Amino acid sequence: MKIQKPKILSLFSGCGGLDLGFKQEGFEIVWANDFFHEACNTYRRNFGNHIHEGSITEVDFNNTPDCDIITGGFPCQDFSMIWKRGGLGTDRGNLYKHFVRAVVVKQPKVFVAENVKGLLTANKGLAIKQIVKDFQNVTPLGYRIYVNLFNFADYGVPQIRERVLIIGVRNDIQYEFIKPKPTHNKTNYVTAEDALKDVEKVPFNNEHINILERTKKIISLIPEGGNFTSIPKDSPYYVKGMISHVYRRLQRNKPSTTIIAGGGGGTWGYHFEEPRPLTNRERARLFGFPDDFIFEGNIAQVRKQIGNAVPPVGVRAVAKEILRLFNHDYNKVEKSNLRALSGDVLKYVRFNSEDLQFPFMQTL
């Protein structure tokens, strides 16, 4: 008998990094949404025409296909630790509420929401607290929430990329989400040199950008793994930088540091050997996108798509764990921990992180 693939409704889909990881593990994406035109073109080229281009604020989820799972990375810039953070005090920071609205309408078995590590401390901890409560209290059944901090380098991505995944499981389902054990560590991380092997042979999205001779000289003064701080302050080539990404060069025997989606001069990420910025194909390799995944748009637009993506290689471990629910092979929550049919929504939150404490969650 043919097993039905679990169906995903994808929100804030971007170019499809999260979707690709789930698809590679056997899930079917039945509907997707984003408003970034070039990212939607990339998505159509690589996945199909099921992406709806437009603002999520205008989507009527009653008119979207039925699904088992809702996934999405709601906008993260307002929670990021490297930019000025507005968090829940901005319109963009509140777009997660449309993710909640989708969960209310579709009542999926599971949802997966992705965001930056800075979400955990934004608004002095109030942002994550409010977001968790909003997801928990979705009626009529409510959701158990698992908040996980992932470093995707621990799952085979050649990039140090820390991200928060909020997993919600509907309260009438006994599936217990268990954070997947890392497959990699400092002794066997996939390195930048591993990731970029033979990348010059890839014909797509591999354009080099023109840079000034002065910029080349600046980069040549920085050793691999270094950044603008490697240049002596009395050098005529010294530059000031506000963040560590400025003129950051890869180190060949380590994963890349976090690749960002935008920024001015000096933030493009730079090759460990050649004095030049990375190409977009090299960036895509550092996320684990396959070489036949082709991005649409100009160089800056493609850079933005890649920098905002969830690394598909890293998310596969999460998709594989969630697939256990649909294969009926999983750890069960004790029935005493499930919401009583006549009771209030269960106040159940689990933080699967060994290195962070969340005392503010005690008030939930």
C-alpha positions in Angstrom: 0.0 0.0 0.0 1.3 3.4 -1.0 2.1 5.6 2.1 0.7 9.1 1.8 3.3 11.8 2.1 2.8 14.3 5.0 1.5 17.5 3.5 3.1 20.9 4.3 1.8 24.4 4.2 4.9 26.6 3.9 4.8 30.3 5.1 7.5 32.9 4.7 9.0 30.4 2.2 11.7 32.6 0.7 13.7 30.6 -1.9 12.7 27.3 -0.2 15.6 26.2 2.0 13.4 24.9 4.8 11.1 23.3 2.2 13.9 21.6 0.4 15.1 19.9 3.6 11.6 18.5 4.3 11.1 17.5 0.7 14.3 15.6 0.7 13.0 13.6 3.7 9.8 12.6 1.9 7.3 15.4 2.7 5.1 17.1 0.1 4.7 20.9 0.0 1.2 21.6 -1.2 1.2 25.4 -0.8 3.7 28.1 -0.1 3.8 31.9 0.3 6.2 34.8 0.1 6.1 38.4 -1.1 9.7 38.7 -2.4 9.3 38.5 -6.1 12.7 37.1 -7.0 12.5 34.5 -4.2 9.2 33.4 -5.6 10.7 33.0 -9.0 13.5 30.9 -7.5 10.9 28.8 -5.7 8.8 28.2 -8.8 11.9 27.2 -10.8 13.0 24.6 -8.2 9.7 23.4 -6.7 6.8 24.3 -8.9 3.9 26.7 -9.2 2.3 26.1 -5.8 3.8 29.2 -4.3 1.4 32.1 -3.8 3.2 35.5 -4.3 1.8 38.2 -2.1 1.5 39.5 1.5 0.7 37.0 4.1 -1.6 39.6 5.7 -4.0 39.1 2.8 -4.1 35.3 2.8 -7.4 33.6 3.6 -6.2 30.3 5.0 -9.7 28.9 4.6 -8.9 28.8 0.9 -5.6 27.0 1.2 -5.1 23.2 0.9 -5.4 20.9 3.9 -2.1 20.0 5.5 -0.5 18.0 8.2 2.3 20.5 9.0 2.8 24.2 8.8 6.4 25.4 8.5 8.0 28.8 8.1 10.7 31.3 9.1 8.9 34.4 10.1 10.9 37.6 9.5 13.9 37.7 11.8 15.6 41.1 11.3 13.8 42.7 14.2 15.0 39.9 16.5 18.6 39.8 15.2 21.5 40.4 17.5 23.7 42.1 14.9 21.2 44.8 13.9 19.2 47.2 16.0 16.3 45.2 17.4 12.7 46.3 17.5 11.3 42.9 18.2 7.5 42.9 18.9 7.5 46.6 18.8 7.5 46.6 14.9 5.0 45.6 12.3 7.5 43.2 10.9 8.2 41.7 14.3 4.5 40.9 14.6 4.1 39.1 11.4 4.4 35.8 13.3 0.8 36.4 14.3 -0.2 35.4 10.8 1.6 32.1 11.3 -0.5 31.7 14.4 -3.6 32.6 12.4 -2.7 29.9 9.9 -2.4 27.4 12.8 -5.8 28.4 14.1 -7.5 27.8 10.8 -5.7 24.7 9.6 -5.1 22.9 13.0 -2.1 21.0 11.8 -0.7 18.1 13.7 2.7 19.8 13.9 4.2 23.2 13.1 7.8 24.3 12.8 8.7 28.0 13.1 12.3 29.2 12.6 14.0 32.3 13.7 17.3 33.8 14.8 19.0 33.1 18.2 18.3 36.7 19.2 14.6 35.9 19.5 15.4 34.3 22.8 16.5 37.6 24.4 14.5 40.1 22.3 12.4 42.6 24.4 14.1 41.3 27.5 12.7 37.8 27.0 9.2 39.0 26.5 9.1 38.3 22.8 9.7 34.5 23.0 7.3 34.3 26.0 4.5 36.0 24.1 5.1 34.0 20.9 5.0 30.7 22.8 1.9 31.7 24.7 0.1 32.7 21.4 1.0 29.3 19.9 0.1 27.4 23.0 -3.4 28.9 23.3 -4.6 28.1 19.8 -8.1 26.7 20.2 -9.8 24.3 20.5 -7.0 21.9 21.4 -3.9 23.9 22.0 -0.3 22.9 21.3 2.7 21.6 23.3 5.7 23.8 22.5 9.3 22.7 22.2 11.8 25.5 21.8 15.2 24.4 20.4 18.4 26.2 19.8 20.3 24.6 16.9 23.8 25.2 15.6 23.4 23.8 12.1 27.1 23.1 11.8 26.3 20.3 14.3 24.1 18.7 11.5 26.5 18.8 8.6 26.2 22.4 7.4 29.6 24.0 6.6 28.5 27.2 8.5 28.2 28.2 12.1 24.6 29.2 12.0 22.6 29.3 15.3 18.8 29.3 14.9 15.8 28.8 17.1 13.2 26.2 16.0 9.8 26.4 17.7 8.1 23.0 17.4 4.4 22.8 18.2 2.5 19.5 18.6 -1.3 19.5 18.8 -2.4 18.4 22.3 -4.5 15.5 21.1 -1.4 13.8 19.6 0.9 11.9 21.9 4.0 12.5 19.8 6.9 13.7 21.8 9.4 15.8 19.8 13.0 14.8 20.7 15.8 17.1 19.5 17.9 15.1 17.1 21.4 14.3 18.3 24.2 16.1 16.5 25.9 14.3 13.7 29.0 16.5 13.7 31.2 18.3 16.2 34.5 20.3 16.2 36.4 17.1 15.2 34.5 16.4 12.0 32.7 19.6 11.0 32.2 20.1 7.3 34.8 22.8 6.5 34.7 25.7 4.1 37.4 24.0 2.0 35.3 20.9 1.8 32.2 22.9 0.8 33.9 24.9 -1.9 35.7 22.0 -3.6 35.4 22.4 -7.5 32.7 25.1 -7.0 34.3 27.0 -9.9 32.9 24.3 -12.3 29.2 25.2 -11.4 27.8 27.4 -14.2 24.9 28.9 -12.3 24.9 31.9 -9.9 28.7 31.9 -9.9 29.4 35.4 -11.1 32.3 37.4 -9.5 31.6 40.9 -8.5 33.9 43.8 -9.4 35.8 45.3 -6.5 38.2 48.2 -6.2 41.9 47.6 -6.2 42.0 49.1 -2.7 39.4 46.5 -1.5 41.6 43.7 -2.9 44.6 45.2 -1.0 42.5 45.3 2.2 41.5 41.7 1.9 45.0 40.6 1.1 46.2 42.1 4.4 43.7 39.9 6.4 44.6 36.3 7.1 42.0 33.6 6.6 39.6 33.5 9.5 40.3 37.2 10.2 38.4 40.4 9.7 38.9 44.1 9.6 40.5 44.0 13.1 43.5 42.2 11.6 44.6 45.4 9.9 46.9 47.6 12.1 45.2 50.9 13.0 48.1 52.9 11.7 47.9 51.3 8.2 46.6 53.4 5.4 44.2 50.5 4.6 42.7 50.4 8.1 38.9 50.5 8.1 36.4 50.8 10.9 33.7 48.2 11.3 30.7 47.9 13.6 30.2 44.1 13.3 32.6 41.2 13.0 31.3 40.4 9.5 33.2 43.4 8.0 35.9 41.9 5.7 35.6 38.5 7.3 37.5 35.9 5.4 36.7 32.2 5.5 39.1 29.8 7.3 39.6 26.8 5.1 39.7 24.2 7.9 36.6 25.4 9.7 33.0 26.0 8.9 32.1 29.5 7.7 30.9 32.0 10.2 27.3 33.0 9.7 26.5 34.3 6.2 24.3 37.3 6.3 21.7 38.4 3.8 22.6 42.0 3.3 24.9 44.9 4.4 27.1 47.5 2.9 30.7 47.4 1.9 32.8 44.7 3.5 30.0 42.4 4.5 29.9 40.1 1.5 32.1 37.3 3.0 35.5 36.7 1.5 37.4 33.7 0.1 40.0 32.1 2.3 42.6 32.1 -0.5 41.7 34.6 -3.2 41.3 38.3 -2.3 37.7 38.6 -3.4 34.1 38.4 -2.2 32.3 35.0 -2.3 30.1 34.2 -5.3 26.5 33.4 -4.6 27.2 29.8 -5.6 29.9 29.6 -2.9 27.4 31.0 -0.4 24.8 28.4 -1.5 27.4 25.7 -1.0 27.9 27.0 2.6 24.2 26.5 3.2 24.1 23.0 1.6 22.1 23.9 -1.5 22.7 21.4 -4.3 24.4 22.8 -7.4 21.3 22.3 -9.6 19.3 24.6 -7.4 19.2 27.7 -9.5 18.5 31.2 -8.0 16.6 33.9 -9.9 17.5 37.6 -9.7 20.5 39.8 -9.7 23.6 39.3 -7.5 22.3 41.3 -4.6 18.8 39.7 -4.7 20.2 36.2 -4.8 22.6 37.0 -1.9 19.5 38.1 0.1 17.6 34.9 -0.7 20.5 32.7 0.3 21.4 34.7 3.4 17.8 34.5 4.7 17.4 30.8 4.0 17.3 27.9 6.4 20.2 25.4 5.5 18.4 22.5 3.9 21.1 20.0 4.9 20.7 21.0 8.6 16.9 20.9 8.7 16.8 17.3 7.3 17.5 15.9 10.8 14.5 17.8 12.2 12.3 16.6 9.2 13.4 13.0 9.8 12.5 13.2 13.5 9.0 14.6 12.7 8.5 12.0 10.1 8.4 9.4 12.9 5.0 10.8 13.9 3.6 9.8 10.5 5.4 6.4 10.6 3.9 5.7 14.0 7.4 5.3 15.5 7.9 7.8 18.3 8.1 8.5 22.0 4.7 9.2 23.5 3.8 11.9 25.9 2.2 10.5 29.0 -1.6 10.9 28.8 -1.5 12.7 32.1 0.5 15.5 30.4 -2.1 15.9 27.7 -4.9 18.5 27.9 -7.9 17.2 29.7 -10.9 17.3 27.5 -12.8 19.6 29.8 -9.8 21.5 31.1 -7.9 24.6 30.1 -5.1 24.5 27.5 -2.1 22.7 29.0 0.7 25.0 30.0 3.4 22.8 28.6 6.7 24.1 27.3 10.0 22.3 27.0 13.3 24.0 26.1 15.6 21.5 24.5 18.8 23.3 25.1 21.7 22.4 27.4 23.4 25.7 27.3 20.7 28.2 27.9 18.3 28.9 30.8 15.0 30.6 30.5 13.8 31.6 34.0 11.2 33.9 32.6 9.3 30.9 31.3 8.5 29.9 34.9 5.6 32.3 34.8 3.8 30.6 32.0 
